[in-house]
Amino acid sequence: MTVILVAFSLACIGYITYLHSRSHRDSIRTRAIEAIIETTRYGVIETDLNGIILIFNPAAEKMLGYQAEEIIGKVTPAILHADDEVIARAMELGIAPGFDVFVKNPREKREVETKEWTYIRKDKSTFTSFLSISALRDASDHLIGYVGVFEDITNLKEWQQAQKMKDEFLANVSHELRTPLNAVMGLSKLIEAEMESNPEKIKDYAHDIHLSGKHLLNIVNELLDFSKIQAGKFQIEKMQISLRRVFKDCYAILLSSAKEKCVTLHCNYQQIDEDQHVEGDEIRLKQVISNIISNAIKFSENGIVDIDAQYQDQVLVVVIKDNGIGMNEEVIKNLFKPFYQGDGSITRKFGGTGLGLAISKNIIDMMGGFIEVESEAGKGSTFRLTIPLKPVNRKENPASRTITTLQTFGHRYHVLVAEDNPVNQLVLEQILYKFELNVTKVTNGKEAFDLALKNKFDLILMDMQMPEMDGMQATRILRAHGVLVPIIAITANAYQDDRNACLESGMNDFITKPVDLNALNTILMKYLKA
């Protein structure tokens, strides 16, 4: 960009110098030079020695909003620039603010000076420009004026900022992933070392591994959610929700992290009726509320977080207030931008991917609500969520019941597990043994098809992606051969499109990895008789 603009600026010097020395105004060469200045995408402004504008080309008109006749012969370029930048540059040069700020170096050093400036349009809006200024001299080397060539680089600057934020985001994600991975791998080795000598330590290590795994899962879910939002595939489901249960669950989930941070957590939802049910997406509603409460806890160590929830006139209003570190205006302005974090430094105290609030705002927008923020650095923050939710008459929903104990089946049923990863095979096998089920394992869809065709299974857990034959292809062929055994997709592909593709192939249901025991319990109870 710099090289091109400087080259064009030097060319303009030659063109304009020639125009000043021309003897035939209607010559072909003169008209060609004028045409170049008139048609270039770069703004061109020529001034005399005192800064009065002599040339103001169409590109300059378009970028700045002035017509040439409003400018030529009447003003200096200084009126087009932000005063604070002119004053700052004058201080750098040790001169008084004014036209000389732009031309001192080109005049005295005989060089093209390039610099970023903020231009002010006629309507007072602004844009970032890259300006190249040169001194004009005649054939006798007498100074006769100056020429400035510029272009609007606002989009380029925004793109560069976006790239920077993405680079920081990837670095943050790498850090966020490696931290729990380090715990998983390190604690696994410690378990090996303590296998016989200290069972209690092994139990503690296993618990910490599980927590690290949950942290990894949260990061992956954020990445998937953001990807779905970007692709326009993010969906809000409609189901019956108990509002009080939403807040009970969020409070129960976040209470332990509040205790770890020595944060007092108050949750007032008592004004919501016990029987108040609404139509909405329970998972996404919990996700938004938990995300903002979690942030409040994170940034309010040894402080207080108050949650107040009310439901009136078919609108849920949630106010989450903390007395933590707070935010300045710059942070608030960028708060809901993806990848943005208030502190992106390597010494940052607080973790996170920088996607949580961007995702939360998208979810609230899709629900038809809005989110407001008030904050002051050092004095805490207040988030106010306003979400319209239609009331519904309560209906019993068996699938929504919280399952506290696992169903056992007394080894009466035989389950086929199609999974190509040996560790995942082992995990599934051991989990199914807890349900007292008999298990046969295969490593691809072809083996699953061959065995299911020859043997009677009560249930098939089918991975979606496998070598030789994937799970959906194996299911389609089994259905074509009249095999009606329930087939459940159990896969790391968590998009709605993946779920739909599995169901369309003939599968009966869908579970995502990592396997949630309650979800698997519900599936087994649905397709196997206790």
Buried (B, 14 or more C-beta within 10 A) or exposed (E): EEEEBBEBBBBBBEBBBEBBEEEEEEEEEBEEBBEBBEEBEBBBBBBBBEBBBBBBBBBBBEBBBBEBEEBBEEBBBBEBBEEEBBEEBBEEEEEEBEBBBBBBBBBEEEEBBBBEBBBBEEEEEEBBBBBBBBBBBEEEEEBBBBBBBBBBBBEEBEEEEEEEBEEBBEEBBEBBBEBBBEBBEBBEEBBEEBEEEBEEBBEBBEEBBEBBBEBBBBBBBBBBBBEBBEEEEBEEEEBBBBBBBBBEBBBEEBBEBBEEBEBEBEBEBEEBEEEBBBEBBBEBBBBBBBBBBBBBBBBBBEBBBBBBBBBEEEEBBBBBBBBBBBBEEEBBEBBBBBBBBBEBEEEEEEEBBBBBBBBBBBBBEBBEBEBEBEBEBEEBBBBBBBBBBEEBEEEEEEEEEEEEEBBEBEEEBBBBBBBBBEEBBEBBBEBBEEBBBBBBBBBBBBBBBEBBEEEEBBBBBBBBEBEEBBBBBBBBBBBEEEBEBBBBBBBBBBBEEBBEBBBEBBBBBBBBBEBEEEBBBBBBBEBBEE
